[in-house]
Amino acid sequence: MSKLKIIFLLLSSALLSACSEGPGPLEGSWKMSGLMPLTVTYRDGEEESMGLISKVTYKHEGNDVLVTYVDGLAKGTTMRVSITGPNTAVTGMGKLIRIK
């Protein structure tokens, strides 16, 4: 791989990570009830559920956290998570209750 390609990849990665605000109040593990009961874990730059780790970015709008998928099947999709309390949140797929 040429030096120019390596520099481009490093700069792209740095810009992408700089755009993300981190999960903030969403950080940690949550149990989701509703259409699809499961456990979801939000970390800096990642979301994990059902054993799959997806690269994501986060954007904060008031009490909402917008989670945008950077790769995988949901690439380009944004999910709004509304923080309703210190240990509760709501998404279009169901209610989240913090477990860790």
Buried (B, 14 or more C-beta within 10 A) or exposed (E): EEEEEEEEEEEEEEEEEEEBEBBEBBBBBBBBEEEEEBBBBBBEBEBBBEEEBBBBBBBBEEEBBBBBBBEEEBEEEEBEBBBEEEEEBBBEBBBBEBEE
